Amino acid sequence: MEIVRMSWIGRNLQVIDSSDSSLLDVVGTVVNESKNMLVIRSNSGDRKISKSVIRFTIDGSETIDGHAVMHRPENRIHMKWRMN
């Protein structure tokens, strides 16, 4: 099953690329998700990250473009996805 169709809460996230250099290589566990934001818990505490500025992986999966998944989690799970 594709990772974009699953719940991300409790899974490990790693930021691969970002237009904000302070977010590069952020690693942690997803504790909350909204339409535009992800809340990541790492050793340095909780961090709110905008989906629109990052590319990331969940549990080492393929790279996900944050701007492409700017949907409510409950809607994102039921959408049909075509990954290139």
N, C-alpha and C positions, 0 to 999 in steps of 0.2 A: 504494500500500500504506500502511496506517495505521502511524504512527510507533510506536505501542505494541507492534506485532508485530515490530519490528526490534531489532537489537542497538544499544544506545546507546553502547557503548564507542567512543571516537574522535570522537564527535559533540559539537557545541557546545550547552551547556545555559545557560539564563538563568532565574534564580529570579524569578518574577513577584509572588508573594505568599507570606507566611510568618507564622506566629504568633510567630516569633523575629525581632525587628527587625534583628538583626545579619546575617541571611541575605538581606535584601531586596537585589535587584539584583546578586546574585553571578553572575558570568559566567565560564565556563571550559569546559574539555574534560573529558568523562567518561573517567576512566582505570580505574575499577572499579565494579562494581555487585554488591550482595548483596540479600538479601530485604528488608532494612530500611534500607540505607544506599547512598548514592552517594558516590564519591570524585571530586572535581572538582579539576583542575589549572588554576590561574590564575596571574597574574603574581606574586601574593603567596605562592605555594606550594600544596601539596595541602591540600584541606579535606574532611573527612568531614561529610556532611549527611544527616540522617535524612529519609527519604521522607515520614514521617507528618506533618511540619510545614510542607511546602512545596507550592506550585503552581508549575509551571515549563513552559518550552517547550524542545523539542529542535530545533535548526536552524530556529527561527522557525515551528514548526508550531503547531497549536492548543494551547491550555492544557491541561496534564495535571495532575490532582489526584494528588499523591504518595501519599496514603492509599489511593487506588483501585488503585495498581499495586504494592502491597506483596506481591510474589511473587518467587520465585527467577527470575532472568532466563531460565533455560532453560524454566521453566513458563509465564512470561508470554508468551513468543514464540509458543507453541502454543495459547494460549487464544483463544476466540472473544470478540470485544469488540463492544460496542454503544455507540458514542459518541453523546451527545445534542447 
